Amino acid sequence: MGLFDVSIKNKLKKDTIHKDFLEFMKKNILRQKDYEIDQDNHSIEFKKAHLQTLLKYNTKIEIDSSKHEKEITVNAELADTLILTILIILAILFTYGFGVIVVVVFAYFQKKKATHYLETLITNYKTIT
């Protein structure tokens, strides 16, 4: 896990069906654009998806139903690390390092925005079911 990656663990009730949850997440994340998807029975993965952010995240949503309650694990890894690296190098060269603070704060707020978006989707699914 990197500094700007998102990781969420949450629990669902036993009676909710995992296929419904995966379809709900798929429908809401694919609302704006069509991303590459890898899907099986217990997980779905989006390649370079915008989670209402400017930066792209490789997002994997897994459901573990081996316990009494179903546990949801959402991992979103930052896919735009090359862009951030170039921005940091340019910030060091042109602003004597002060611009690095702006780039890091921007990436941190993008992480917070993605985390809030994913948590909101999970909460909305809980209120529907």
N, C-alpha and C positions, 0 to 999 in steps of 0.2 A: 504494500500500500504506500502510495506516494503522499506527499504533503497536501496536494490538491485533489485527491481522490475521495469519493463519497462511499461510505459504508453504512448501511442501515439494517438493523435486525428488528423484526416485529413479529407479533403472534396474531394468528387468526383463530376464530372459533373452529371447533372440530367439524361442525356441520357444513361449513362453506366448502365449495368444490374448487379445487385448484385450477381447473381448466377455465372456469368463469373468471377467476382473478387474472390469469395470464391473458385472456382475451380482453379484459377491461384495461389492463396496462398497455397492451398492444394497440388498442384502439385510441387511447389517449396520447400515447407517445407518437404514434404515426399520424396524428391529426393534421400536422402541418406539412410533413414531407415523407417521402417513402425511403426508408433506410433498409440496409441489408440486415436480414434477420436469420438467426439460427434458433429453431424451436424444437423441443421434444416434450415429453409428457410432464416433466417437473421443472422445466426451466425455459427461459427465453433470453436471447442475447441480441442486442442492437449494436451495430457497428457504426461508430462516428455519428451518434445522434445528438441533436441539440435538445437539451432539457430546459427549454426556455432560457437558454444562455447563448452567449456569443461563441464560447468555446465548445468543442465537441467532446463527447464522452462515449467510451465503449461500455455499455451498460449490460449487466447480467442480473437477471431476476431468477432466483431459485426458491423452490418450496420444499421444505423438509417435513414430511408427514410421518416420520418414524416415532415421534414423541406423542404424548397425549394431545397436545395442541399443535397445530401446524405452524411452523416457523418460516417466516419470509426473510430471505437475505437478498439485499440489493447492493451490488457492488458496481460502482461507476468509476472507471479509470479515465483519467484525462488523456485524450488522444492528440491534443494540440501541443505537445511538449516542444516540438521543434520551433513552432511559432514563438512560444514563450522564451526559449533559449535565444533566439535571434533578437527578440525585443530586449532581453536582459543585456546581451552584448552591445547592442546599439545604445542602450541607456548608460552603460558604463563608459562607452567611447564619447558620447555627445553631452552627457550631463554630469560627468565625473562621479557617477555612482548614485546620484540622487534619484534618477529616474527608475532605478531598480526598485525603490520603495513603491513607486506608483504601479509598476508591473506586478509586484507581489501582492499588493493590496487589491488590484484588479482581479487577479487569479483567485485570491481568497474569497472575494465577494461573488465571483462566479460559482465557486464551490458551495457557498452558503445558499445561493439562489437555486442551484440544482438540488441540494439537499431538501430545501423547503418544498420544491415542486414535487419531488418523489414522496415525501412524507404527506403532502396534501393529497396525492393520488391514493395512497394507502388509506388515509383517513376517510376519503370520499367513498372508497370501496366498502369500508367497514360500516358506514352509515347507510349504504344502499342495501346491504345484506342483513 
